[in-house]
């Protein structure tokens, strides 16, 4: 029970707050979303002796108020909007904040996971970088469209139009060069297509309007590449100075204000191993960039998840079935965009050709259940391995799966022997 609980309904321009009825004659108030009014809201909550608050995660409008209340020492519970559905009937912002206040006061709301502030800063930069990559890819598509309109097939002959050869040819076309032979001479020696094929792909109608759009798309693509590089440097600086609170690990000796004359290259793997206390790249399917994504979404500690089951449930990688009248009820699938779960799913897909127990597990699951279920089941197993390594700080041990692999081998041999016996044959082991 939380007798000092308040409920807040977040809006873009107006915020409604409900406190217990005995704390103020006007227990429901509305405040504009200006910073000055948010501080006035926090003052009113402290006057009403409120020590915990529940609010819905509405877009990004909750972030300024969350930070202000957290700085005042008020416990803020960010709750899922699906968990606080009101009974059918009239709906208003006043009723929503009162309903949130009531549910929170009787302990029926569960706070959403939010990592520490230093991790949240890296998470914001990583998500911003993801948006920059998406916008840069849009301009690559614009370059493809301009080339198609001029009937230039160069982007179908080489693998990447943004590579060394592709950008060199695009730059020459933007500068006014239209001779196919001279453009083909810019071909890099590593291109598999012959110079004759490249020359044929550069024969087309060089119209001025299409060259103009190609030039603008190239300029926009390079601008976004510069923004991505600046974002990478900011992320690297924060990872270098991140302290996970472990006395055995120390952040990088170079401070963000001091720039050495000969800076060392950024070693992401070493920094991630320092932060997590274990080398996670030893897990099949885990790369440095994928682990960096997991760090920006989860942080260096998983203490907020009491068990591995709760961690898997938060990732939405395990079934959320229930029971009624002694029967199992299949729950509806939750459509969530959990970036950490997406990282585990991508790691599972990369195991398709991996020669390890996890690779065999993925292929066996895919043959039995199909690709979607195989990806989810393998991602669930990877999440459990990740949780154990991060919580125990023990290195990944491949020998643990050798017993399971040996047991699977014996099971396959027994199955083959049974099939052969049914068909009147006897299997004899080969000693060659």
Secondary structure, DSSP 8 states (H G I E B T S, - for coil): --TTEEEEE--SSEEEEE--TTS-SS-EEEEESSHHHHHHHHHHHHHTT--EEEEE--TTTHHHHHHHHHHTT-EEEEE-GGGG---SS---HHHHHHHHHHHHHTT---------HHHHHHHHHHHHHHHHHHHHHHHHHHHHHHHHHTT--HHHHSS-TTSHHHHHHHHHHHTT---HHHHHTT--TT-SS-HHHHHHHT-S---HHHHHHHHHHHHHHHHHHHHHHHHHHHHHHHHHT---S-TT----SS-TT---TT-----HHHHHHHHHSS-GGGSTT--HHHHHHHHHHH-S--TTSSSHHHHHHHTT-S---EEETTEEE---------HHHHHHHHHHHTTTT--SHHHHHHHHHHHHH-HHHHHHHHHHHHHHHHHHHHHH-----TTHHHHHHHHHHHHHHHHHHHHHHHTT--------
